[in-house]
Amino acid sequence: MEIEIATIGGYEEVGRQMTAVRAGDDVVIFDMGLNLSQVLIHDNVETERMHSLDLIDMGAIPDDRIMSDLEGDVQAIVPTHGHLDHIGAISKLAHRYDAPIVATPFTIELVKQQIEGEQKFGVENDLIKMDAGETMSIGDSGKVDLEFVNVTHSIIDAINPVLHTPEGAVVYGLDKRMDHTPVLGDPIDMERFREIGREGNGVLCYIEDCTNANKKGRTPSENVAREHLRDVLYSMEDYDGGIVATTFSSHIARVKSLVEFANDIGRQPVLLGRSMEKYSGTAERLDFVDFPSDLGMFGHRKSVDRTFKRIMNEGKEDFLPIVTGHQGEPRAMLTRMARGETPYQLDDGDKVVFSARVIPEPTNEGQRYQAEKLLGMQGARVYDDIHVSGHMNQEGHYTMLNALQPQHIIPAHQDLKGLSGYVNLCESEGYKMGRDIHVSRNGNLIQLVD
Ligand SMILES: [Zn+2]
């Protein structure tokens, strides 16, 4: 059976991920993401009003025109998890394919909300839920199957899809870290990865998440970030002024830790900001997390400002607002607070906890610098970097290579410089660039079996 891989997006950048795998007559698309930094640069554009081709030209969504060179029918669009660089272009591109979107329940719910929020493109693909550990048949040949393997990442319900073909398995490895003690959900299913490496024809190809490929050692478990956060918040137990925290809204495990520790130090947590309400509300509704029944979540500006007023009236020392704005995004809640645009007054000595790291990208770095300066000017004390990455460092990559023993490797989710550490690691394990390590660019086809 012919096996061909189209590296469509996310092979020159971190963002707008999209990869297609053809096995005989059947094609499966993995991820359809947005490049957020391209959207941030064009601050005033409303992407929901733009045409797909304009968004492609702007570098915001994957340039999927290469798909017409793949001879086969798209049978499924498979987003691996709910981050926007993996699902953000579905509402703008999926309507071009007559195929269902297959994902885990939390991811499907986020895809559904995104499609509903952007009706312009008329995306009407069927939405199919499949859990980690399950398998479905692809196409009519009876020879190709799609399996979801549970992985751990900075969002719940993440999987690595595996396409089983007569030539071996194609494992799509985006995005994960190797977490054996995640705060929410199951540990990464390494046992299954090892089995896939051994069974049948083994692994034909491994497409790897190289976000942290140049970082040595091991990415710590979410449990480490949780203990760090506990230490920071418990140290503030006797402070009788304002404490504000921010983190990735989609990072439900982290939000859960913040909520718990706020309660532990005698403060009422409250989630503020549109995306805080969206992700945590969705996770709670789908029973992925058990928040206290009186936990307030407010998204609309009016209800947020009303909550801030209430906090000011009742006393800042009794509350812990958990807000959007960890990257200093201009319209996010923390940035509005820093500019003095909300009823919440920051005073000398008030604490601001960033349970996040700045995404190393110039737009973010500039915005975050500004937000922090503004907070500092109001007297706030900043606690930074209480975080662990959602992506594996080199020792995770080493462990995965040993588990899967792939014949071919395609590094992804980085630019050339970012991939280099992974290529070096693979070469030290006996692979060779150009022979079985395929460093690609956006818009290339790689023929693995013909
Ligand atoms: Zn991700």
Residues whose N, C-alpha, C, O or C-beta is under 5 A from the ligand:
A	BS01	ZN	H83 D175
